[in-house]
Amino acid sequence: MKNIYIEHIARLLQVKEWQVENCAKLFEEGATIPFVSRYRKERTGGLDEVAVAEIRHWSDVFAEMEKRKATILETIEQAGGLTSDLRSKIENSVESREIEDLYLPFKPKRRTRATAAKEAGLEPLADKMYDVSLIDPVPEARKYVGDKVSSVEDALAGARDIIAERLSETASVRETLRQIFKTRRIVTKATKKAVGQEAMKYRSYFDYSESLERIAPHRLLAILRAEDEGFINVRIDADAEKCGKKIYYDFCQERRYPAAPLAEQIHLAFDDAFKRLLEPSISNEVLKEAKEKADIESIRIFGENLRQLLLAPPVGQKRVLAIDPGFRTGCKVVCLDEQGNLLHNEAIFPHPPANEKVKAIQAVSAMVARYGVEVIAIGNGTASRETEEFIKRVPLPEGTRVFTVSEDGASIYSASDVAREEFPDYDVTVRGAVSIGRRLMDPLAELVKIDPKSLGVGQYQHDVDQNLLKETLDNTVESCVNNVGVNLNTASSYLLSYVSGIGPALADNIVEYRSEHGAYNSRRDLLKVNRLGDKAFEQCAGFLRIQGADNPLDNSAVHPEAYHIVDRMARDLSVTTGELVGNADLCGRIDPSRYVDERFGLPTISDIIQELRKPGRDPRESVQDFEFAHDIHSIEDLHTGMELPGIVTNITAFGAFVDIGIKQNGLIHISQMGVKGLVDPSKILKLHQHIKVTVVSVDLDRGRIGLRLMK
């Protein structure tokens, strides 16, 4: 990577240049973000996963920029306009906008008014006017009247067209206007199409104005979506007179103030350039830049929500009875063993119109007894509360726990190729119920099978930059999977595909080898897998776990490359490696500095000792029981001042949505979170957090519920 890029990334992220350079080299060598952040701390200076991911992002951005620069330089050179100064400016730029501005005069374009004027031979006249080498342009314009130019006014108009286009392609002019536009307000007006129910959700923006510098990301995205759907018009209220004066002043400072006859023509050209060419272009650019910033913030929140969802507490390897609730079509019930394998499925009809409550109670009781059910998972969709109330009537064995599980994305999974491959002989209703049960057992292992955009943990996900969204969400899933670690002998290929250095093809090969040869006894067995070489092994081995392996370190986060260090620690303590692993007292007697060498520094040695204390520890919290208010079943049951338990279902820039046990989620606006000033809701609440709220407003017509967070 070029030094200019390394320096820029270091300034941007406020890290050292050598840290950026080392990360970039590791990526070039095929290292992944989780591997670099966990096992190469000496080379990165201990950068966390977020910083490493940022460096990876910008490394990719600048790699694409280099390709773009090459194309631009070649085009300019072919046009005969490449000077050494221009080449230097382009090669040393780190801003895409600056590069495109420099390229603009040479960029192939469709035929314009300026093109026609040049074809009529008016460029020399425009040059003299633009260089302020005339006092009165009229006598000079007469020289151009002829076959191609019918009058002096036509000659002057053509020259103005050339000047207007030249001005619109001047980098300094464009940058000046950008800075002005950024300080202005975004203004909206309703269109004739803004009628009907679909348009009403945008009615707050039918006549709206706000500073572009201060507008919240979610409001900007909503405005731009409303514009895309044709309900409003959007503009930036740039002051044309102020912009014109600034451009004219800069123009004259570079040359000199023109005499009155020429000044009149220059002003006309400048006015035309601003209204016809610059204002639309710069307005679009500034709005695009504002949207990019809004995208980044929205995607950040989306990524954080996804992380919390994936790292939700698992109930673990329990025998599960899972229910996908329903009224008319009944409740789909499945029984799963400790590994999530489907043992049994059937439908029960405890709700209207069938009302077969007694029969349903008998069926559930029989399944619980027959399959040794330990926990019950109930989907949180239609008929969820009613099904929960029904299950309370079933005589369950002591200790049987009941949980409500989010159904978001379950229908997407049940109709997917993944689900069809897993359950080719069952319909979508059975697959959906299985997904609900498995989510309770291990949310991470099940949710990786579903497109994150279908999990209901973001806002405007279809409006933001899809490439950046995919990059962020993929990084988040990969981070969560590798942070938790994966059981090599039970993990699906879908889960394995997110392990550092593996991917879908190798994941399939790993599962195929396991099917043919039985369980893995050692991490080294991975090297026998087809197409899994030394580099892939280096990247993935530390994140895979083998319970009951011959070497106890194979069930820890200690990387195989460092096993010899642990063996040496054990010898120094006169114990075996097996006796050292998991023994906090022995680990406390280890002096980390004794094991530092040229390859493994103090950060890595400290990590190894920490892992030896609690090898393979799951970083996720324990699952908690929860009950909604018993007497609340619909929005009509609510009144202001009511205190209720709730579960956070989504977090946005403006607040958090909370499930209080009815069809509609309530909203805790940021102003109702008990914190003064601007706050980030994700710093106060977490996804699926159990909280207490107070009802502050109920809008029956719009189905909206306002809540306040209770301390």
C-alpha positions in Angstrom: 0.0 0.0 0.0 1.3 3.5 -0.9 2.6 5.7 1.9 0.0 8.4 1.2 -2.8 5.9 1.9 -1.1 4.6 5.1 -0.6 8.1 6.4 -4.3 9.0 5.6 -5.7 5.9 7.3 -3.5 6.5 10.4 -4.7 10.1 10.7 -8.3 9.0 10.1 -8.3 6.2 12.7 -5.8 8.0 15.0 -3.4 5.1 15.1 0.3 4.7 14.2 1.4 4.4 10.6 3.4 1.2 11.4 0.2 -0.4 12.8 -1.7 0.4 9.5 1.3 -0.9 7.4 1.5 -4.1 9.3 -2.2 -4.8 9.1 -2.1 -4.1 5.4 0.8 -6.6 5.0 -1.1 -9.2 7.0 -4.2 -8.8 4.8 -2.0 -9.2 1.7 -0.6 -12.4 3.2 -4.2 -13.7 3.4 -4.9 -13.1 7.1 -8.5 -12.4 8.3 -9.7 -9.7 10.6 -10.4 -12.1 13.6 -7.0 -13.7 13.2 -5.1 -10.5 13.0 -6.9 -8.9 16.0 -6.5 -12.0 18.2 -3.2 -13.7 17.2 -1.1 -10.9 15.8 -1.2 -8.3 18.6 2.5 -7.7 18.5 2.4 -6.7 14.8 -0.7 -4.5 15.2 0.2 -2.9 18.6 -2.9 -4.5 20.1 -5.5 -2.9 17.8 -9.0 -4.2 18.6 -11.2 -5.9 16.0 -13.0 -2.7 15.2 -9.8 -0.9 14.3 -8.5 -3.8 12.3 -11.8 -4.0 10.4 -11.6 -0.3 9.6 -8.1 -0.7 8.3 -9.3 -3.5 6.1 -12.1 -1.4 4.8 -9.9 1.5 3.9 -7.3 -0.8 2.4 -10.0 -2.1 0.0 -11.2 1.4 -0.7 -7.7 2.6 -1.7 -7.1 -0.6 -3.8 -10.1 0.3 -5.9 -9.0 4.0 -6.0 -5.7 2.9 -7.5 -7.6 1.1 -10.3 -9.7 4.2 -10.8 -6.6 6.5 -11.0 -5.0 4.2 -13.6 -8.1 4.5 -15.8 -8.4 8.2 -15.4 -4.7 8.9 -16.1 -4.9 6.7 -19.2 -8.0 8.6 -20.5 -6.5 12.0 -19.8 -3.2 11.0 -21.5 -5.1 9.8 -24.6 -6.9 13.2 -24.7 -3.5 14.9 -24.7 -4.1 16.7 -21.4 -1.9 14.9 -19.0 0.8 17.2 -17.5 3.3 16.3 -14.9 1.5 18.6 -12.4 -1.9 17.0 -13.1 -0.4 13.5 -12.8 1.1 14.4 -9.5 -2.2 15.8 -8.1 -4.1 12.7 -9.1 -1.5 10.2 -7.9 -1.1 11.9 -4.6 -4.8 12.4 -3.9 -6.7 10.3 -1.3 -10.1 11.9 -2.0 -12.3 10.4 -4.7 -14.1 13.7 -5.0 -10.9 15.5 -5.7 -9.8 12.9 -8.3 -13.1 13.1 -10.1 -13.0 16.9 -10.1 -9.6 16.8 -11.8 -10.8 14.3 -14.3 -14.1 16.2 -15.1 -12.7 18.5 -17.9 -11.4 15.4 -19.7 -14.3 13.1 -19.0 -16.0 11.9 -22.2 -19.5 13.5 -22.3 -22.5 13.8 -24.5 -22.9 16.7 -26.9 -23.6 19.9 -25.0 -24.2 23.6 -25.7 -20.6 24.2 -25.1 -19.7 21.5 -27.6 -21.8 23.1 -30.3 -20.2 26.5 -29.6 -16.7 25.0 -30.0 -17.8 23.4 -33.2 -18.8 26.9 -34.4 -15.3 28.1 -33.7 -16.1 30.2 -30.7 -13.6 28.8 -28.2 -10.9 31.6 -28.9 -13.5 34.2 -28.1 -14.4 32.4 -24.9 -10.7 32.1 -24.0 -10.2 35.9 -24.3 -13.3 36.6 -22.2 -12.4 34.0 -19.6 -8.8 35.4 -19.4 -10.2 39.0 -19.1 -8.0 40.1 -22.0 -10.9 42.2 -23.5 -12.5 45.4 -22.4 -15.6 45.1 -24.6 -16.3 41.6 -26.1 -18.7 42.9 -28.7 -16.1 44.1 -31.3 -14.3 40.8 -30.9 -17.5 38.8 -31.3 -18.3 40.5 -34.6 -15.2 38.6 -36.1 -17.0 35.3 -35.5 -20.2 36.1 -37.3 -20.5 34.1 -40.5 -21.9 30.8 -41.8 -21.8 29.1 -38.4 -22.7 32.1 -36.2 -25.6 34.3 -37.4 -25.2 37.3 -35.0 -23.0 39.0 -32.4 -25.4 37.9 -29.7 -25.2 34.3 -30.9 -21.4 34.6 -30.7 -21.5 35.9 -27.2 -24.1 33.3 -26.1 -21.9 30.5 -27.5 -18.8 31.9 -25.7 -20.9 32.1 -22.5 -21.9 28.5 -22.9 -18.2 27.5 -23.1 -17.3 29.6 -20.1 -20.2 28.2 -18.1 -19.1 24.6 -18.8 -15.5 25.5 -18.1 -16.5 27.0 -14.8 -18.6 24.0 -13.9 -15.6 21.8 -14.4 -13.2 23.8 -12.3 -12.2 21.9 -9.2 -11.7 25.0 -7.0 -15.1 26.4 -7.9 -16.8 23.1 -7.2 -15.1 22.7 -3.8 -16.0 26.3 -2.9 -19.7 25.6 -3.6 -19.6 22.3 -1.8 -18.5 24.1 1.4 -21.3 26.6 1.0 -24.0 24.1 0.3 -23.0 22.0 3.3 -23.9 24.9 5.6 -27.3 25.3 4.2 -30.7 23.7 4.9 -32.4 20.8 3.2 -35.9 21.8 2.2 -38.9 19.6 1.2 -42.2 20.2 -0.4 -45.1 17.7 -1.0 -45.9 16.7 -4.6 -49.3 16.1 -6.1 -48.7 12.4 -5.5 -48.6 13.0 -1.7 -52.1 11.6 -1.1 -53.4 8.4 0.3 -52.4 6.1 3.2 -49.0 5.2 1.7 -48.0 8.9 1.6 -49.2 9.7 5.1 -46.2 8.0 6.8 -44.1 10.8 5.3 -46.5 13.7 6.2 -43.9 15.1 8.7 -41.8 15.9 5.7 -44.4 17.5 3.4 -43.2 21.0 4.3 -39.9 20.6 6.1 -36.6 22.4 6.6 -33.5 21.5 8.6 -29.8 22.3 8.7 -28.0 19.7 6.6 -25.2 19.7 9.2 -27.6 18.8 12.0 -30.2 16.6 10.4 -30.4 13.1 12.1 -29.4 10.2 9.9 -32.8 8.5 10.2 -34.6 11.7 9.1 -32.4 12.2 6.1 -32.9 8.6 5.0 -36.7 9.0 5.4 -36.7 12.2 3.4 -34.7 10.6 0.6 -36.9 7.6 0.6 -40.0 9.8 0.3 -38.4 11.6 -2.6 -37.6 8.3 -4.3 -41.2 7.3 -3.9 -42.4 10.6 -5.5 -44.1 12.1 -2.5 -41.9 15.1 -1.9 -39.3 17.3 -3.8 -36.0 17.9 -2.1 -33.5 20.7 -2.6 -30.8 22.5 -0.7 -31.6 26.2 -0.2 -28.3 27.5 -1.4 -28.3 31.3 -1.8 -27.6 31.8 -5.5 -26.6 35.4 -5.1 -24.1 34.6 -2.3 -22.7 31.7 -4.3 -22.4 33.9 -7.4 -20.6 36.6 -5.6 -18.1 34.2 -4.1 -17.3 32.5 -7.4 -17.0 35.9 -9.1 -14.7 37.2 -6.4 -12.4 34.2 -6.6 -12.4 34.5 -10.4 -11.3 38.1 -10.3 -8.7 37.5 -7.7 -7.0 35.0 -10.0 -7.1 37.5 -12.9 -8.5 41.0 -12.5 -11.8 42.7 -12.4 -13.2 43.0 -15.9 -14.5 46.3 -17.4 -18.2 46.8 -17.3 -19.0 45.5 -20.9 -17.1 42.2 -20.3 -18.3 42.0 -16.6 -21.9 41.9 -17.9 -21.1 38.9 -20.1 -19.1 37.1 -17.3 -22.0 37.5 -14.9 -24.4 36.1 -17.4 -22.1 33.1 -17.9 -21.7 32.6 -14.2 -25.4 32.8 -13.5 -26.1 30.2 -16.2 -23.3 28.0 -14.9 -24.7 28.1 -11.4 -28.4 27.5 -12.2 -28.0 25.1 -15.1 -24.8 23.1 -14.3 -23.4 23.7 -10.9 -26.4 23.9 -8.5 -27.9 20.6 -9.6 -24.6 18.8 -9.7 -23.2 20.2 -6.4 -26.6 19.7 -4.7 -26.6 16.1 -5.7 -23.0 15.6 -4.5 -23.6 17.2 -1.1 -26.8 15.2 -0.6 -25.0 12.1 -1.6 -22.2 12.8 0.8 -24.7 13.5 3.6 -26.5 10.2 2.8 -23.1 8.4 2.9 -22.7 9.7 6.4 -26.2 8.7 7.3 -25.6 5.3 5.8 -22.5 4.8 7.9 -24.3 5.7 11.1 -27.4 3.6 10.3 -25.2 0.6 9.3 -23.2 1.0 12.5 -26.4 0.7 14.5 -27.6 -2.2 12.4 -24.2 -4.0 12.9 -24.3 -3.4 16.7 -27.9 -4.7 16.9 -27.0 -7.8 14.9 -24.0 -8.4 17.2 -26.3 -8.3 20.2 -28.8 -10.6 18.5 -26.2 -13.2 17.5 -24.6 -13.1 20.9 -27.9 -13.5 22.7 -27.7 -16.0 25.6 -28.2 -19.7 24.5 -30.1 -22.1 26.6 -27.6 -24.8 25.6 -27.9 -28.4 24.7 -31.4 -29.1 26.0 -34.3 -31.2 24.7 -36.7 -28.6 23.3 -40.4 -28.5 22.4 -40.8 -25.6 20.0 -44.1 -24.0 19.0 -44.9 -21.8 16.0 -48.2 -20.3 17.2 -51.3 -19.8 15.1 -55.1 -19.5 15.3 -56.9 -20.9 12.3 -54.1 -23.1 11.0 -53.2 -24.3 14.5 -49.9 -24.4 16.4 -47.0 -26.3 14.7 -45.1 -28.2 17.4 -41.7 -29.9 17.0 -39.5 -31.8 19.5 -35.7 -31.6 19.2 -32.9 -33.5 20.9 -29.9 -31.9 22.5 -28.2 -31.4 19.1 -31.2 -29.8 17.5 -32.2 -32.9 15.5 -35.9 -33.2 14.7 -37.5 -36.1 16.7 -41.2 -35.4 16.2 -43.7 -32.9 14.8 -47.5 -32.4 14.9 -50.1 -29.7 14.9 -52.4 -28.8 17.9 -55.5 -26.5 17.8 -55.9 -24.9 21.3 -57.2 -21.5 19.9 -60.3 -20.4 18.0 -61.9 -21.4 15.8 -61.1 -25.1 16.7 -60.7 -24.6 20.5 -59.4 -28.1 21.1 -57.8 -27.2 24.3 -58.2 -30.5 26.2 -56.9 -32.5 23.2 -54.0 -30.0 22.8 -53.0 -30.2 26.5 -53.0 -34.0 26.3 -50.8 -33.9 23.2 -48.3 -31.5 24.7 -48.1 -33.5 27.9 -47.5 -36.7 26.0 -44.7 -35.1 23.9 -43.0 -33.6 27.0 -43.0 -37.0 28.6 -42.0 -39.1 25.6 -39.1 -36.9 24.5 -37.8 -35.7 27.9 -38.5 -32.1 27.1 -36.5 -29.7 29.3 -37.5 -26.3 27.8 -40.3 -24.9 25.7 -39.8 -22.3 23.0 -42.8 -20.2 21.8 -42.5 -18.0 18.7 -43.5 -14.4 19.3 -45.7 -13.9 16.3 -49.5 -14.3 15.9 -51.2 -16.0 18.9 -48.0 -16.0 20.9 -49.5 -14.6 24.1 -52.5 -16.9 23.8 -50.2 -19.9 23.3 -48.1 -18.9 26.3 -51.3 -18.7 28.4 -52.3 -22.1 27.1 -48.9 -23.7 28.0 -49.3 -22.5 31.6 -52.3 -24.8 31.8 -50.3 -27.8 30.8 -49.0 -29.8 33.8 -45.3 -29.7 33.1 -42.5 -31.5 35.0 -40.9 -29.3 37.7 -38.0 -27.3 36.3 -39.4 -27.1 32.8 -38.7 -23.5 31.5 -40.8 -21.6 29.0 -39.3 -18.9 26.7 -40.7 -16.6 24.0 -38.4 -16.5 21.0 -38.3 -13.9 18.2 -39.6 -15.2 14.9 -37.9 -12.6 12.7 -36.6 -14.2 9.6 -38.0 -17.7 10.5 -40.2 -17.6 7.4 -37.2 -16.6 5.2 -35.2 -19.5 6.6 -38.1 -22.0 6.2 -38.4 -21.3 2.5 -34.7 -21.1 1.8 -32.4 -23.6 0.1 -30.6 -24.1 3.4 -33.9 -25.3 5.0 -34.8 -27.5 2.1 -31.4 -29.1 2.2 -31.8 -29.7 6.0 -35.4 -30.9 5.9 -36.3 -32.0 2.4 -39.3 -34.1 3.6 -41.0 -31.4 5.7 -43.0 -28.3 4.8 -42.2 -24.7 5.7 -44.3 -24.8 8.8 -42.2 -27.6 10.4 -39.0 -25.9 9.3 -40.1 -22.6 10.9 -40.9 -24.3 14.2 -37.5 -26.1 14.2 -35.8 -22.8 13.6 -37.6 -21.3 16.6 -36.4 -24.2 18.8 -32.8 -24.1 17.6 -32.7 -20.3 18.2 -33.4 -20.9 21.8 -30.7 -23.6 22.0 -28.0 -21.5 20.2 -29.0 -18.3 18.5 -25.7 -17.8 16.8 -25.6 -21.3 15.2 -29.2 -20.9 13.8 -29.2 -17.2 12.8 -26.1 -17.5 10.6 -28.4 -19.3 8.2 -30.6 -16.3 7.6 -29.8 -13.1 5.7 -29.1 -10.5 8.5 -31.4 -8.0 6.7 -34.3 -10.3 7.4 -33.8 -10.4 11.2 -35.6 -7.1 11.9 -32.7 -5.4 13.7 -32.2 -2.3 11.5 -33.9 0.6 9.9 -33.9 1.7 6.2 -31.7 -1.3 5.4 -32.9 -1.3 1.8 -32.0 2.4 1.4 -28.4 2.4 2.6 -25.2 1.5 0.7 -25.8 -2.2 0.0 -22.1 -3.0 -0.4 -21.1 -1.3 2.8 -24.0 -2.9 4.6 -23.0 -6.4 3.4 -19.4 -5.8 4.4 -20.4 -4.6 7.8 -22.9 -7.4 8.5 -20.5 -10.1 7.1 -17.8 -8.8 9.4 -20.2 -8.7 12.3 -21.3 -12.3 11.8 -17.7 -13.4 11.3 -16.6 -11.6 14.5 -19.4 -13.1 16.6 -18.7 -16.7 15.3 -15.0 -16.5 16.0 -15.5 -14.7 19.3 -17.6 -17.5 20.6 -15.7 -20.3 18.9 -17.1 -23.3 17.0 -17.4 -26.9 18.0 -15.7 -28.7 15.1 -17.6 -31.9 15.6 -21.2 -30.5 15.7 -21.1 -27.3 13.7 -23.1 -27.1 10.5 -21.3 -26.1 7.3 -23.2 -22.7 7.5 -21.7 -21.9 10.8 -18.2 -23.2 9.8 -18.2 -21.0 6.7 -17.9 -18.0 8.9 -14.9 -19.3 10.8 -11.7 -17.3 10.0 -10.0 -18.6 6.8 -12.6 -21.3 5.9 -15.5 -20.1 3.7 -18.4 -22.2 2.2 -16.3 -24.6 0.0 -13.9 -25.6 2.8 -16.8 -25.8 5.3 -18.5 -28.4 3.1 -15.2 -30.3 2.9 -14.8 -30.3 6.6 -18.3 -31.6 7.2 -17.9 -34.2 4.4 -14.6 -35.4 6.0 -16.4 -35.6 9.4 -19.2 -37.7 7.9 -16.8 -40.1 6.2 -14.2 -40.5 9.0 -16.0 -39.7 12.2 -15.4 -37.1 14.8 -12.2 -35.0 14.8 -9.8 -36.0 17.6 -7.3 -33.3 16.9 -7.1 -29.9 15.3 -4.3 -31.3 13.2 -6.8 -33.7 11.6 -8.0 -30.6 9.7 -4.9 -30.8 7.5 -6.3 -34.1 6.1 -9.4 -32.2 4.7 -9.4 -31.8 1.0 -8.0 -28.4 -0.1 -7.4 -27.2 3.5 -3.7 -26.2 3.5 -1.3 -24.7 6.0 -2.6 -21.1 5.5 -6.2 -22.0 6.0 -5.2 -24.1 9.1 -3.3 -21.1 10.5 -6.3 -18.8 10.1 -9.0 -21.2 11.4 -7.4 -23.5 14.0 -7.6 -21.2 17.0 -11.3 -20.6 16.6 -12.3 -24.3 16.4 -13.0 -26.4 19.5 -12.9 -30.2 20.0 -14.5 -31.3 23.2 -12.7 -34.4 24.7 -9.7 -34.0 22.3 -6.5 -35.9 22.9 -4.8 -32.5 23.6 -6.9 -30.4 26.0 -5.6 -27.2 24.2 -7.7 -28.3 21.2 -10.7 -27.2 23.2 -9.3 -23.7 23.9 -8.6 -20.5 22.1 -4.8 -21.1 22.4 -3.5 -21.3 18.8 -1.6 -24.5 17.8 1.4 -22.4 16.9 1.7 -21.6 20.7 1.2 -25.1 22.1 4.9 -25.4 22.8 4.8 -22.3 25.0 2.0 -23.9 27.2 4.0 -27.2 27.3 7.0 -25.3 28.6 4.9 -23.5 31.2 3.6 -26.9 32.4 7.2 -28.3 32.6 8.4 -25.3 34.6 5.5 -25.9 37.1 6.3 -29.7 37.1 2.8 -30.6 35.9 1.3 -32.0 32.7 -0.3 -29.7 30.2 -3.7 -31.3 31.1 -3.2 -30.5 34.7 -2.4 -26.9 33.9 -5.4 -26.3 31.6 -8.2 -24.9 33.7 -6.3 -24.6 36.9 -6.5 -21.0 37.9 -4.1 -21.4 40.9 -1.3 -22.8 38.7 -1.9 -20.2 36.1 -1.5 -17.5 38.7 2.0 -18.7 39.4 3.1 -18.2 35.8 5.5 -15.2 35.1 4.5 -14.0 31.6 7.8 -12.3 31.0 9.7 -15.6 31.1 8.0 -16.8 27.9 8.4 -13.7 25.7 10.5 -14.1 22.6 11.0 -12.5 19.2 7.7 -14.0 17.9 5.4 -14.0 20.9 5.3 -10.8 22.9 3.7 -10.0 26.3 0.2 -9.4 24.8 0.0 -12.9 23.3 1.5 -14.6 26.4 -1.0 -12.8 28.7 -3.8 -13.9 26.4 -2.6 -17.5 26.6 -2.5 -17.5 30.4 -6.0 -15.9 30.6 -7.3 -18.6 28.3 -5.7 -21.4 30.3 -7.6 -20.2 33.4 -11.0 -20.8 31.7 -10.4 -22.6 28.5 -13.1 -22.5 25.8 -15.3 -20.2 28.0 -18.5 -19.1 26.1 -18.5 -15.2 26.3 -22.3 -15.1 26.1 -24.4 -14.5 29.2 -26.8 -17.0 30.7 -30.4 -17.0 29.4 -33.0 -15.3 31.7 -36.7 -16.1 32.3 -39.2 -13.4 31.4 -43.0 -12.9 31.7 -45.2 -10.2 30.1 -47.9 -8.5 32.1 -50.8 -11.0 32.4 -53.7 -8.6 31.9 -52.4 -6.8 28.8 -53.5 -8.4 25.5 -54.1 -5.5 23.1 -53.4 -1.8 22.6 -56.9 -1.1 24.0 -55.8 -2.5 27.4 -53.1 0.2 27.8 -53.4 3.6 29.6 -50.9 6.3 30.4 -49.0 5.8 33.6 -49.1 2.0 33.4 -45.9 0.2 34.3 -45.0 -2.9 32.3 -42.2 -5.3 31.7 -40.8 -5.4 28.1 -38.1 -6.8 25.8 -36.0 -4.5 23.6 -36.6 -5.7 20.0 -34.8 -3.0 17.9 -32.6 0.0 18.5 -32.4 3.0 16.2 -30.7 6.4 16.3 -33.9 8.0 17.7 -34.8 5.4 20.3 -35.7 1.8 21.0 -38.7 -0.4 20.2 -40.0 -2.6 22.9 -42.2 -5.7 22.9 -44.7 -5.4 25.8 -46.6 -8.5 24.9 -49.1 -7.2 22.3 -49.2 -6.9 18.5 -47.7 -3.4 18.4 -44.2 -2.6 19.8 -43.9 0.6 21.9 -41.2 3.2 21.3 -38.9 4.7 23.9 -37.8 7.9 22.3 -34.3 9.1 23.3 -35.9 11.9 25.2 -37.6 9.3 27.4 -34.5 7.4 28.4 -33.6 9.5 31.4 -30.4 10.9 30.0 -30.0 14.6 29.3 -28.6 15.9 26.0 -27.8 13.9 22.8 -27.6 10.2 23.6 -26.8 7.0 21.7 -29.6 4.6 22.5 -27.3 1.6 21.9 -25.1 2.9 24.8 -28.1 2.7 27.2 -30.0 -0.4 26.0 -29.1 -3.7 24.4 -31.1 -5.9 22.1 -33.4 -8.4 23.9 -32.7 -6.7 27.2 -35.4 -7.2 29.8 -36.6 -3.8 31.0 -39.4 -2.0 32.8 -41.3 0.8 31.0 -44.0 3.4 31.7 -46.7 4.1 29.1 -46.6 7.8 28.3 -48.9 7.9 25.3 -51.3 5.7 23.3 -52.5 6.6 19.8 -55.2 4.1 18.9 -55.8 5.5 15.4 -52.1 5.1 14.4 -51.4 2.1 16.5 -48.5 3.9 18.3 -47.4 3.5 21.9 -45.0 5.9 23.6 -42.9 4.6 26.5 -40.5 5.9 29.1 -37.6 3.8 30.4 -37.8 3.1 34.1 -34.7 3.1 36.3 
